[in-house]
Amino acid sequence: MRVIADIPHARYKIQIFLYNAKYLVKIELGQFEQTFKIAESDVNGLEELKRMVTDQLLRNSLERFLSMRADWEEAFKNKEI
């Protein structure tokens, strides 16, 4: 797996990888990450894939990150049981 692009963003670390004929778009925020996979054949190249990383996708990702954090905090409570 190799990094083929970074997408600059003030809040997230966004990287695009290429692995086994698939693009992987990884969005990181703190200790959490989300990865979206798409076949190379489903897009017309890297630039089209970058355009798919829209403000709406990132807003939705933030909602998932908040949910992930809440889930993790709840799970963390169980470590002492």
Biopython code that builds the backbone (N, CA, C, O; Angstrom):
import numpy as np
from Bio.PDB.StructureBuilder import StructureBuilder

atoms = [
    (1, "MET", "N", (0.851, -1.162, 0.000)),
    (1, "MET", "CA", (0.000, 0.000, 0.000)),
    (1, "MET", "C", (0.904, 1.234, 0.000)),
    (1, "MET", "O", (1.865, 1.328, 0.763)),
    (2, "ARG", "N", (0.570, 2.154, -0.861)),
    (2, "ARG", "CA", (1.401, 3.355, -0.923)),
    (2, "ARG", "C", (0.527, 4.599, -0.975)),
    (2, "ARG", "O", (-0.546, 4.601, -1.577)),
    (3, "VAL", "N", (1.003, 5.644, -0.338)),
    (3, "VAL", "CA", (0.313, 6.938, -0.362)),
    (3, "VAL", "C", (0.543, 7.562, -1.726)),
    (3, "VAL", "O", (1.678, 7.681, -2.187)),
    (4, "ILE", "N", (-0.545, 7.959, -2.363)),
    (4, "ILE", "CA", (-0.402, 8.612, -3.666)),
    (4, "ILE", "C", (-0.827, 10.073, -3.626)),
    (4, "ILE", "O", (-0.548, 10.830, -4.556)),
    (5, "ALA", "N", (-1.512, 10.475, -2.537)),
    (5, "ALA", "CA", (-1.915, 11.884, -2.434)),
    (5, "ALA", "C", (-2.278, 12.228, -0.996)),
    (5, "ALA", "O", (-2.744, 11.391, -0.223)),
    (6, "ASP", "N", (-2.047, 13.481, -0.676)),
    (6, "ASP", "CA", (-2.526, 14.075, 0.567)),
    (6, "ASP", "C", (-3.463, 15.207, 0.174)),
    (6, "ASP", "O", (-3.191, 15.960, -0.762)),
    (7, "ILE", "N", (-4.565, 15.316, 0.898)),
    (7, "ILE", "CA", (-5.484, 16.424, 0.659)),
    (7, "ILE", "C", (-5.396, 17.337, 1.873)),
    (7, "ILE", "O", (-5.797, 16.942, 2.968)),
    (8, "PRO", "N", (-4.883, 18.539, 1.704)),
    (8, "PRO", "CA", (-4.740, 19.442, 2.842)),
    (8, "PRO", "C", (-6.099, 19.813, 3.435)),
    (8, "PRO", "O", (-7.059, 20.070, 2.709)),
    (9, "HIS", "N", (-6.160, 19.836, 4.757)),
    (9, "HIS", "CA", (-7.384, 20.237, 5.441)),
    (9, "HIS", "C", (-7.019, 20.740, 6.828)),
    (9, "HIS", "O", (-6.096, 20.224, 7.457)),
    (10, "ALA", "N", (-7.734, 21.735, 7.299)),
    (10, "ALA", "CA", (-7.440, 22.329, 8.606)),
    (10, "ALA", "C", (-7.753, 21.399, 9.770)),
    (10, "ALA", "O", (-7.084, 21.468, 10.800)),
    (11, "ARG", "N", (-8.747, 20.537, 9.636)),
    (11, "ARG", "CA", (-9.191, 19.689, 10.739)),
    (11, "ARG", "C", (-8.707, 18.247, 10.619)),
    (11, "ARG", "O", (-8.340, 17.634, 11.622)),
    (12, "TYR", "N", (-8.703, 17.708, 9.424)),
    (12, "TYR", "CA", (-8.440, 16.286, 9.208)),
    (12, "TYR", "C", (-7.088, 16.044, 8.545)),
    (12, "TYR", "O", (-6.530, 16.919, 7.883)),
    (13, "LYS", "N", (-6.591, 14.851, 8.739)),
    (13, "LYS", "CA", (-5.500, 14.349, 7.910)),
    (13, "LYS", "C", (-6.175, 13.449, 6.874)),
    (13, "LYS", "O", (-6.806, 12.450, 7.220)),
    (14, "ILE", "N", (-6.035, 13.811, 5.622)),
    (14, "ILE", "CA", (-6.692, 13.063, 4.552)),
    (14, "ILE", "C", (-5.616, 12.558, 3.602)),
    (14, "ILE", "O", (-4.836, 13.333, 3.049)),
    (15, "GLN", "N", (-5.591, 11.237, 3.424)),
    (15, "GLN", "CA", (-4.623, 10.619, 2.518)),
    (15, "GLN", "C", (-5.337, 9.662, 1.583)),
    (15, "GLN", "O", (-6.346, 9.050, 1.933)),
    (16, "ILE", "N", (-4.786, 9.551, 0.391)),
    (16, "ILE", "CA", (-5.290, 8.584, -0.579)),
    (16, "ILE", "C", (-4.185, 7.575, -0.834)),
    (16, "ILE", "O", (-3.040, 7.934, -1.109)),
    (17, "PHE", "N", (-4.553, 6.308, -0.738)),
    (17, "PHE", "CA", (-3.636, 5.203, -0.945)),
    (17, "PHE", "C", (-4.071, 4.429, -2.176)),
    (17, "PHE", "O", (-5.220, 4.516, -2.608)),
    (18, "LEU", "N", (-3.131, 3.665, -2.741)),
    (18, "LEU", "CA", (-3.437, 2.739, -3.814)),
    (18, "LEU", "C", (-2.977, 1.359, -3.368)),
    (18, "LEU", "O", (-1.825, 1.170, -2.976)),
    (19, "TYR", "N", (-3.900, 0.392, -3.433)),
    (19, "TYR", "CA", (-3.585, -0.957, -2.961)),
    (19, "TYR", "C", (-4.511, -1.954, -3.649)),
    (19, "TYR", "O", (-5.732, -1.810, -3.598)),
    (20, "ASN", "N", (-3.937, -2.952, -4.284)),
    (20, "ASN", "CA", (-4.707, -4.027, -4.933)),
    (20, "ASN", "C", (-5.815, -3.500, -5.841)),
    (20, "ASN", "O", (-6.963, -3.933, -5.743)),
    (21, "ALA", "N", (-5.471, -2.579, -6.710)),
    (21, "ALA", "CA", (-6.401, -2.000, -7.691)),
    (21, "ALA", "C", (-7.556, -1.263, -7.037)),
    (21, "ALA", "O", (-8.624, -1.120, -7.632)),
    (22, "LYS", "N", (-7.344, -0.793, -5.807)),
    (22, "LYS", "CA", (-8.346, 0.003, -5.109)),
    (22, "LYS", "C", (-7.701, 1.274, -4.569)),
    (22, "LYS", "O", (-6.552, 1.280, -4.129)),
    (23, "TYR", "N", (-8.482, 2.346, -4.620)),
    (23, "TYR", "CA", (-8.108, 3.556, -3.918)),
    (23, "TYR", "C", (-8.683, 3.456, -2.507)),
    (23, "TYR", "O", (-9.801, 2.976, -2.318)),
    (24, "LEU", "N", (-7.932, 3.900, -1.544)),
    (24, "LEU", "CA", (-8.410, 4.000, -0.177)),
    (24, "LEU", "C", (-8.288, 5.460, 0.233)),
    (24, "LEU", "O", (-7.201, 6.036, 0.182)),
    (25, "VAL", "N", (-9.400, 6.055, 0.637)),
    (25, "VAL", "CA", (-9.406, 7.423, 1.128)),
    (25, "VAL", "C", (-9.500, 7.327, 2.643)),
    (25, "VAL", "O", (-10.507, 6.872, 3.186)),
    (26, "LYS", "N", (-8.439, 7.761, 3.322)),
    (26, "LYS", "CA", (-8.402, 7.673, 4.779)),
    (26, "LYS", "C", (-8.508, 9.067, 5.359)),
    (26, "LYS", "O", (-7.736, 9.966, 5.025)),
    (27, "ILE", "N", (-9.496, 9.224, 6.250)),
    (27, "ILE", "CA", (-9.725, 10.484, 6.934)),
    (27, "ILE", "C", (-9.465, 10.239, 8.410)),
    (27, "ILE", "O", (-10.088, 9.372, 9.022)),
    (28, "GLU", "N", (-8.538, 11.008, 8.983)),
    (28, "GLU", "CA", (-8.179, 10.844, 10.395)),
    (28, "GLU", "C", (-8.519, 12.095, 11.171)),
    (28, "GLU", "O", (-8.367, 13.217, 10.687)),
    (29, "LEU", "N", (-8.985, 11.871, 12.393)),
    (29, "LEU", "CA", (-9.228, 12.947, 13.340)),
    (29, "LEU", "C", (-8.836, 12.411, 14.712)),
    (29, "LEU", "O", (-9.526, 11.562, 15.275)),
    (30, "GLY", "N", (-7.739, 12.906, 15.240)),
    (30, "GLY", "CA", (-7.261, 12.412, 16.530)),
    (30, "GLY", "C", (-6.940, 10.935, 16.463)),
    (30, "GLY", "O", (-6.193, 10.490, 15.591)),
    (31, "GLN", "N", (-7.506, 10.177, 17.384)),
    (31, "GLN", "CA", (-7.215, 8.742, 17.451)),
    (31, "GLN", "C", (-8.140, 7.902, 16.585)),
    (31, "GLN", "O", (-8.037, 6.675, 16.579)),
    (32, "PHE", "N", (-9.039, 8.543, 15.858)),
    (32, "PHE", "CA", (-10.013, 7.808, 15.056)),
    (32, "PHE", "C", (-9.744, 8.007, 13.566)),
    (32, "PHE", "O", (-9.193, 9.024, 13.145)),
    (33, "GLU", "N", (-10.148, 7.009, 12.783)),
    (33, "GLU", "CA", (-9.997, 7.120, 11.336)),
    (33, "GLU", "C", (-11.151, 6.418, 10.644)),
    (33, "GLU", "O", (-11.752, 5.483, 11.173)),
    (34, "GLN", "N", (-11.440, 6.898, 9.448)),
    (34, "GLN", "CA", (-12.438, 6.282, 8.575)),
    (34, "GLN", "C", (-11.773, 6.051, 7.232)),
    (34, "GLN", "O", (-11.019, 6.893, 6.744)),
    (35, "THR", "N", (-12.058, 4.906, 6.644)),
    (35, "THR", "CA", (-11.468, 4.578, 5.348)),
    (35, "THR", "C", (-12.572, 4.203, 4.376)),
    (35, "THR", "O", (-13.445, 3.390, 4.681)),
    (36, "PHE", "N", (-12.517, 4.808, 3.210)),
    (36, "PHE", "CA", (-13.443, 4.507, 2.136)),
    (36, "PHE", "C", (-12.647, 3.842, 1.017)),
    (36, "PHE", "O", (-11.589, 4.336, 0.628)),
    (37, "LYS", "N", (-13.151, 2.726, 0.502)),
    (37, "LYS", "CA", (-12.475, 1.996, -0.574)),
    (37, "LYS", "C", (-13.296, 2.109, -1.851)),
    (37, "LYS", "O", (-14.525, 2.044, -1.831)),
    (38, "ILE", "N", (-12.588, 2.280, -2.954)),
    (38, "ILE", "CA", (-13.251, 2.333, -4.257)),
    (38, "ILE", "C", (-12.319, 1.726, -5.304)),
    (38, "ILE", "O", (-11.119, 2.000, -5.306)),
    (39, "ALA", "N", (-12.861, 0.922, -6.173)),
    (39, "ALA", "CA", (-12.069, 0.291, -7.220)),
    (39, "ALA", "C", (-11.525, 1.348, -8.182)),
    (39, "ALA", "O", (-12.200, 2.328, -8.495)),
    (40, "GLU", "N", (-10.314, 1.132, -8.634)),
    (40, "GLU", "CA", (-9.723, 2.059, -9.617)),
    (40, "GLU", "C", (-10.627, 2.224, -10.825)),
    (40, "GLU", "O", (-10.726, 3.313, -11.390)),
    (41, "SER", "N", (-11.287, 1.143, -11.220)),
    (41, "SER", "CA", (-12.125, 1.171, -12.417)),
    (41, "SER", "C", (-13.434, 1.943, -12.217)),
    (41, "SER", "O", (-14.136, 2.218, -13.190)),
    (42, "ASP", "N", (-13.768, 2.291, -10.985)),
    (42, "ASP", "CA", (-15.016, 3.007, -10.714)),
    (42, "ASP", "C", (-14.886, 4.519, -10.802)),
    (42, "ASP", "O", (-15.888, 5.229, -10.727)),
    (43, "VAL", "N", (-13.670, 5.020, -10.959)),
    (43, "VAL", "CA", (-13.450, 6.458, -11.107)),
    (43, "VAL", "C", (-12.498, 6.696, -12.265)),
    (43, "VAL", "O", (-11.767, 5.801, -12.690)),
    (44, "ASN", "N", (-12.526, 7.919, -12.763)),
    (44, "ASN", "CA", (-11.641, 8.293, -13.871)),
    (44, "ASN", "C", (-10.398, 8.992, -13.344)),
    (44, "ASN", "O", (-10.096, 10.124, -13.723)),
    (45, "GLY", "N", (-9.688, 8.305, -12.471)),
    (45, "GLY", "CA", (-8.411, 8.817, -12.020)),
    (45, "GLY", "C", (-8.455, 9.517, -10.667)),
    (45, "GLY", "O", (-9.506, 9.693, -10.052)),
    (46, "LEU", "N", (-7.272, 9.899, -10.245)),
    (46, "LEU", "CA", (-7.068, 10.477, -8.927)),
    (46, "LEU", "C", (-7.785, 11.813, -8.762)),
    (46, "LEU", "O", (-8.363, 12.067, -7.704)),
    (47, "GLU", "N", (-7.764, 12.657, -9.763)),
    (47, "GLU", "CA", (-8.401, 13.969, -9.637)),
    (47, "GLU", "C", (-9.901, 13.846, -9.417)),
    (47, "GLU", "O", (-10.477, 14.589, -8.622)),
    (48, "GLU", "N", (-10.536, 12.912, -10.118)),
    (48, "GLU", "CA", (-11.970, 12.694, -9.903)),
    (48, "GLU", "C", (-12.218, 12.205, -8.475)),
    (48, "GLU", "O", (-13.167, 12.641, -7.823)),
    (49, "LEU", "N", (-11.383, 11.319, -7.999)),
    (49, "LEU", "CA", (-11.520, 10.814, -6.634)),
    (49, "LEU", "C", (-11.369, 11.950, -5.626)),
    (49, "LEU", "O", (-12.133, 12.027, -4.664)),
    (50, "LYS", "N", (-10.405, 12.821, -5.833)),
    (50, "LYS", "CA", (-10.225, 13.965, -4.925)),
    (50, "LYS", "C", (-11.463, 14.846, -4.889)),
    (50, "LYS", "O", (-11.827, 15.359, -3.831)),
    (51, "ARG", "N", (-12.116, 15.029, -6.036)),
    (51, "ARG", "CA", (-13.329, 15.852, -6.088)),
    (51, "ARG", "C", (-14.473, 15.223, -5.303)),
    (51, "ARG", "O", (-15.407, 15.917, -4.900)),
    (52, "MET", "N", (-14.406, 13.931, -5.089)),
    (52, "MET", "CA", (-15.449, 13.239, -4.325)),
    (52, "MET", "C", (-15.340, 13.526, -2.824)),
    (52, "MET", "O", (-16.298, 13.301, -2.084)),
    (53, "VAL", "N", (-14.203, 14.011, -2.375)),
    (53, "VAL", "CA", (-14.009, 14.362, -0.966)),
    (53, "VAL", "C", (-14.559, 15.776, -0.780)),
    (53, "VAL", "O", (-13.815, 16.757, -0.773)),
    (54, "THR", "N", (-15.863, 15.848, -0.631)),
    (54, "THR", "CA", (-16.578, 17.124, -0.574)),
    (54, "THR", "C", (-16.770, 17.593, 0.872)),
    (54, "THR", "O", (-16.533, 16.849, 1.823)),
    (55, "ASP", "N", (-17.200, 18.832, 1.004)),
    (55, "ASP", "CA", (-17.530, 19.358, 2.327)),
    (55, "ASP", "C", (-18.621, 18.517, 2.976)),
    (55, "ASP", "O", (-18.584, 18.279, 4.183)),
    (56, "GLN", "N", (-19.582, 18.072, 2.196)),
    (56, "GLN", "CA", (-20.664, 17.247, 2.751)),
    (56, "GLN", "C", (-20.123, 15.918, 3.269)),
    (56, "GLN", "O", (-20.508, 15.480, 4.353)),
    (57, "LEU", "N", (-19.246, 15.278, 2.522)),
    (57, "LEU", "CA", (-18.640, 14.029, 2.984)),
    (57, "LEU", "C", (-17.900, 14.266, 4.302)),
    (57, "LEU", "O", (-17.994, 13.453, 5.221)),
    (58, "LEU", "N", (-17.178, 15.358, 4.393)),
    (58, "LEU", "CA", (-16.421, 15.643, 5.608)),
    (58, "LEU", "C", (-17.333, 16.000, 6.780)),
    (58, "LEU", "O", (-17.022, 15.655, 7.919)),
    (59, "ARG", "N", (-18.448, 16.681, 6.530)),
    (59, "ARG", "CA", (-19.420, 16.945, 7.604)),
    (59, "ARG", "C", (-20.005, 15.633, 8.113)),
    (59, "ARG", "O", (-20.134, 15.432, 9.320)),
    (60, "ASN", "N", (-20.354, 14.749, 7.199)),
    (60, "ASN", "CA", (-20.883, 13.435, 7.597)),
    (60, "ASN", "C", (-19.832, 12.640, 8.356)),
    (60, "ASN", "O", (-20.151, 11.936, 9.314)),
    (61, "SER", "N", (-18.587, 12.751, 7.933)),
    (61, "SER", "CA", (-17.499, 12.058, 8.628)),
    (61, "SER", "C", (-17.362, 12.578, 10.049)),
    (61, "SER", "O", (-17.123, 11.799, 10.973)),
    (62, "LEU", "N", (-17.511, 13.888, 10.236)),
    (62, "LEU", "CA", (-17.426, 14.448, 11.580)),
    (62, "LEU", "C", (-18.516, 13.858, 12.476)),
    (62, "LEU", "O", (-18.255, 13.529, 13.633)),
    (63, "GLU", "N", (-19.725, 13.725, 11.952)),
    (63, "GLU", "CA", (-20.803, 13.112, 12.734)),
    (63, "GLU", "C", (-20.436, 11.684, 13.137)),
    (63, "GLU", "O", (-20.684, 11.272, 14.270)),
    (64, "ARG", "N", (-19.842, 10.930, 12.205)),
    (64, "ARG", "CA", (-19.418, 9.559, 12.536)),
    (64, "ARG", "C", (-18.291, 9.571, 13.562)),
    (64, "ARG", "O", (-18.264, 8.730, 14.461)),
    (65, "PHE", "N", (-17.361, 10.515, 13.437)),
    (65, "PHE", "CA", (-16.280, 10.597, 14.421)),
    (65, "PHE", "C", (-16.842, 10.862, 15.817)),
    (65, "PHE", "O", (-16.384, 10.266, 16.791)),
    (66, "LEU", "N", (-17.821, 11.742, 15.920)),
    (66, "LEU", "CA", (-18.425, 12.021, 17.221)),
    (66, "LEU", "C", (-19.117, 10.782, 17.775)),
    (66, "LEU", "O", (-19.034, 10.494, 18.968)),
    (67, "SER", "N", (-19.797, 10.057, 16.902)),
    (67, "SER", "CA", (-20.445, 8.809, 17.316)),
    (67, "SER", "C", (-19.412, 7.764, 17.726)),
    (67, "SER", "O", (-19.605, 7.050, 18.710)),
    (68, "MET", "N", (-18.323, 7.674, 16.979)),
    (68, "MET", "CA", (-17.249, 6.738, 17.315)),
    (68, "MET", "C", (-16.666, 7.057, 18.685)),
    (68, "MET", "O", (-16.415, 6.162, 19.492)),
    (69, "ARG", "N", (-16.456, 8.349, 18.935)),
    (69, "ARG", "CA", (-15.891, 8.744, 20.225)),
    (69, "ARG", "C", (-16.838, 8.381, 21.364)),
    (69, "ARG", "O", (-16.402, 7.877, 22.399)),
    (70, "ALA", "N", (-18.125, 8.633, 21.178)),
    (70, "ALA", "CA", (-19.111, 8.283, 22.208)),
    (70, "ALA", "C", (-19.126, 6.776, 22.445)),
    (70, "ALA", "O", (-19.172, 6.328, 23.591)),
    (71, "ASP", "N", (-19.089, 5.999, 21.375)),
    (71, "ASP", "CA", (-19.050, 4.538, 21.506)),
    (71, "ASP", "C", (-17.800, 4.095, 22.252)),
    (71, "ASP", "O", (-17.862, 3.223, 23.118)),
    (72, "TRP", "N", (-16.677, 4.695, 21.916)),
    (72, "TRP", "CA", (-15.417, 4.309, 22.557)),
    (72, "TRP", "C", (-15.411, 4.683, 24.037)),
    (72, "TRP", "O", (-14.949, 3.915, 24.881)),
    (73, "GLU", "N", (-15.925, 5.859, 24.336)),
    (73, "GLU", "CA", (-15.995, 6.270, 25.742)),
    (73, "GLU", "C", (-16.874, 5.318, 26.543)),
    (73, "GLU", "O", (-16.556, 4.985, 27.685)),
    (74, "GLU", "N", (-17.968, 4.883, 25.950)),
    (74, "GLU", "CA", (-18.843, 3.918, 26.621)),
    (74, "GLU", "C", (-18.135, 2.583, 26.800)),
    (74, "GLU", "O", (-18.210, 1.974, 27.867)),
    (75, "ALA", "N", (-17.454, 2.130, 25.766)),
    (75, "ALA", "CA", (-16.721, 0.858, 25.848)),
    (75, "ALA", "C", (-15.595, 0.959, 26.875)),
    (75, "ALA", "O", (-15.302, -0.015, 27.569)),
    (76, "PHE", "N", (-14.975, 2.109, 26.976)),
    (76, "PHE", "CA", (-13.874, 2.297, 27.891)),
    (76, "PHE", "C", (-14.307, 2.144, 29.344)),
    (76, "PHE", "O", (-13.518, 1.738, 30.198)),
    (77, "LYS", "N", (-15.553, 2.467, 29.614)),
    (77, "LYS", "CA", (-16.096, 2.303, 30.965)),
    (77, "LYS", "C", (-16.066, 0.834, 31.390)),
    (77, "LYS", "O", (-15.952, 0.534, 32.579)),
    (78, "ASN", "N", (-16.168, -0.073, 30.431)),
    (78, "ASN", "CA", (-16.208, -1.511, 30.716)),
    (78, "ASN", "C", (-14.851, -2.095, 31.056)),
    (78, "ASN", "O", (-14.776, -3.254, 31.464)),
    (79, "LYS", "N", (-13.785, -1.341, 30.905)),
    (79, "LYS", "CA", (-12.448, -1.902, 31.161)),
    (79, "LYS", "C", (-12.235, -2.240, 32.617)),
    (79, "LYS", "O", (-11.368, -3.051, 32.942)),
    (80, "GLU", "N", (-13.011, -1.630, 33.509)),
    (80, "GLU", "CA", (-12.824, -1.870, 34.929)),
    (80, "GLU", "C", (-13.859, -2.824, 35.501)),
    (80, "GLU", "O", (-13.886, -3.049, 36.711)),
    (81, "ILE", "N", (-14.690, -3.374, 34.676)),
    (81, "ILE", "CA", (-15.717, -4.307, 35.161)),
    (81, "ILE", "C", (-15.129, -5.699, 35.327)),
    (81, "ILE", "O", (-15.837, -6.624, 35.726)),
]
sb = StructureBuilder()
sb.init_structure("model")
sb.init_model(0)
sb.init_chain("A")
sb.init_seg("    ")
for serial, (resi, resn, name, xyz) in enumerate(atoms, 1):
    if name == "N":
        sb.init_residue(resn, " ", resi, " ")
    sb.init_atom(name, np.array(xyz, "f"), 0.0, 1.0, " ", f" {name:<3s}", serial, name[0])
structure = sb.get_structure()
